[in-house]
Amino acid sequence: MRTNIVLDDQLVTEALKLSGIKSKKEVVNFALKNLVKCLRKKSDKNHDFMAQYIDKPIILNCFTPLNRDELYER
């Protein structure tokens, strides 16, 4: 996809130096790939948490629930 964008020159220069990549196009593609990878990983972690703890709540066999009166007696 061809797109015209205005980039921060200092940021691009630093990214080129740190990555060793030779062109601006390559450094932008590299940054986008890493951003997508990072966000997918974060999304997967959230999904795993939801599946593990929300969809399948923790059940403790030794847990005895208290009713309201018993709670205030303590």
C-alpha positions as CSV (number, residue, x, y, z in Angstrom):
1,M,0.0,0.0,0.0
2,R,1.4,3.3,-1.0
3,T,1.0,6.1,1.7
4,N,2.4,9.5,2.3
5,I,3.1,10.2,5.9
6,V,5.2,12.8,7.9
7,L,7.7,11.1,10.2
8,D,9.7,12.4,13.1
9,D,13.2,12.8,11.6
10,Q,15.0,12.3,14.9
11,L,13.1,9.2,15.7
12,V,13.6,7.7,12.2
13,T,17.4,8.5,12.4
14,E,17.7,6.9,15.8
15,A,15.7,3.8,14.6
16,L,18.0,3.5,11.6
17,K,21.1,3.7,13.7
18,L,19.8,1.3,16.4
19,S,18.4,-1.3,14.0
20,G,21.1,-1.2,11.3
21,I,18.4,-1.1,8.7
22,K,19.3,1.0,5.6
23,S,16.1,2.5,4.4
24,K,13.2,4.4,6.0
25,K,10.7,2.1,4.3
26,E,12.3,-1.0,5.9
27,V,12.5,0.6,9.3
28,V,8.8,1.6,9.2
29,N,7.8,-2.0,8.1
30,F,10.1,-3.4,10.9
31,A,8.4,-1.1,13.5
32,L,4.9,-2.1,12.3
33,K,5.7,-5.8,12.4
34,N,7.0,-5.5,16.0
35,L,4.0,-3.4,17.0
36,V,1.6,-6.0,15.7
37,K,3.6,-8.8,17.3
38,C,3.6,-7.1,20.7
39,L,-0.1,-6.3,20.5
40,R,-1.0,-9.9,19.5
41,K,1.1,-11.2,22.4
42,K,-0.7,-8.8,24.8
43,S,-4.1,-9.8,23.4
44,D,-3.3,-13.5,23.8
45,K,-2.3,-13.0,27.4
46,N,-5.6,-11.2,28.1
47,H,-7.5,-14.0,26.3
48,D,-5.7,-16.7,28.3
49,F,-6.5,-14.9,31.6
50,M,-10.2,-14.6,30.6
51,A,-10.5,-18.2,29.6
52,Q,-8.7,-19.5,32.7
53,Y,-10.2,-17.4,35.4
54,I,-13.5,-15.9,34.1
55,D,-14.9,-18.7,31.8
56,K,-13.8,-21.4,34.3
57,P,-13.9,-20.0,37.8
58,I,-11.7,-21.4,40.5
59,I,-13.5,-24.0,42.6
60,L,-12.0,-24.8,46.0
61,N,-13.2,-28.1,47.6
62,C,-12.2,-27.0,51.1
63,F,-14.0,-23.6,50.8
64,T,-17.1,-23.2,53.0
65,P,-19.1,-20.1,52.0
66,L,-20.4,-18.0,54.9
67,N,-23.8,-16.5,54.9
68,R,-24.2,-12.8,55.9
69,D,-25.1,-13.5,59.6
70,E,-22.0,-15.8,60.1
71,L,-19.8,-13.1,58.5
72,Y,-20.9,-10.4,61.0
73,E,-20.5,-12.8,63.9
74,R,-16.8,-13.0,63.3
